[in-house]
Amino acid sequence: MNFAPRVRRGHTTLADVDAAVDELHAQLDQADSTLVLIFASPDYPPEALAAALNRRFADTLVVGCTTAGEIGPGGYQHHSISAVSFAAPDFCAVAQRIDDLAGMSLSDALGVAMGARHQLGVRSPFPIERRTFALLLIDGLSAREEQVASRLSRALGDIPMFGGSAGDNMRFERTAVLIDGQFVSAAAALVLVSTPHPFEVFKSEHAAGYGERVVVTEADADRRIVTEINAEPAAAEYARLLGLAPEKLTPQAFAAHPLVLQVGGVPYVRSIQRVNPDLSLSFFCAIDEGLVLSGTRAHDVVSNLARTFDGLRRRLGPLQVVLGCDCILRTLAEHDSATRARLSALLAANHVVGFNTYGEQFNAMHVNQTFTGIAIGYGLPA
């Protein structure tokens, strides 16, 4: 099935909000636009940015979030806005706002999913079955990603889902989702997109468990805080594993040496957010007493992701666009290395648009130090 391209990518580094949105509009505007996704640095005042987007994209569904870094046509970006637009008849999209993250039940998730699915079915010019994917954008400081992702994935059934947790450039003060014309915290946006083009939701990670195992002996699961590891102050014991003094535990150290939980032989990274004054550790993801964790051995992140993209092209044909949610800790680990430049070039070559996150969603799972996304292809030759 052949289509004229109906995906446009945009990016701006202009500091003035109105000028930045004008530049994005010039890059993204197309007839029958159905969805614009915005990934914005928290440097832009959220109220002013939302107002400017409402003016310039008044007739289009606009959804997005604040970031810990942007991914645009040139790869990794900072202090910028990256964006992408989709247009009919190739793409149809709807979005649902979720406010009560803490109280969201499976029944609530079913209501959200069924409402979005019904709206999409009414609007789509083609049957949506097996042609629909879901994007979840969620407040990255809510600490509710596990529950929301798990319940929405169950409610969505056969619709694959990926997503990312909004960031604020490692300030850990306020992250926000753009939905219903405003940036809101303690909220999430679920976007359903249907398309006849071939697509695949995927994840890529480059860390595997190895070495000494440790046990979480005291934790506050609701707040994602570990106070003791091996019955010792958590930060002190983690620093011992790394051969560092506790005061040397920086985001770069966390990024280079994450802890891993093995579930059914599959490693899931449990990333550390920060050291607290009482030597407890705050995590980006679910953590609880009794979990057995191990250190990690990192494989080459560039070749790992390159293999992922190669496989996607084999299955989907040339890639139109990849929407990517890339954990900020993956980039921090390569901050002073030529590897970052290689990785950035790889993202640009594969038409990735997205952002650096405070966590990623892959179907029912909330994960860390992972690249999750969706690749949309042109299809294989007949």
Summary of the structure (lengths in Angstrom):
residues: 382
radius of gyration: 20.2
end to end distance: 9.1
largest distance: 62.4
contacts: 1366
relative contact order: 0.16
helix: 27%
strand: 38%
